[in-house]
Amino acid sequence: MTNRLDLYKCNICGNVVEVVLSGEGELVCCGENMEHLEIANHTGDEAVHKPVIEIKEDEKTVRVGMMPHVMENKHYIQFIEVISDDNKYVKRKYLTPEDKEAVLTFKCECKEGIKARELCNIHGLWAN
Ligand SMILES: [Fe+2]
């Protein structure tokens, strides 16, 4: 059984998938069950991983970390996602090590409220 917007990772090939519509089955890749990615909660890394949402009138910015996260070939933020509180709307920005900063800026009225999450290739999934 999966839930909408859950993220899963294959620990063999590195595939990461997001559930668009949930179903009863288990997700399998490379012949093994995929790992359900849980929100990280280990202490010590929050300052550079936890997404921070800044709101200026109708423009919103999601920045990864109170302190900037490194964007290097071996260690970087793979994507930032903004999800409405009712889980109906999703906005995602893919990042590469060439991006100097892990940041997503967008415009929306977002009356229902928003939450943000990001995936670090080393330290996993983080949410605000
Ligand atoms: Fe990291």
Residues whose N, C-alpha, C, O or C-beta is under 5 A from the ligand:
A	BS01	LIG	C120 I122 H123
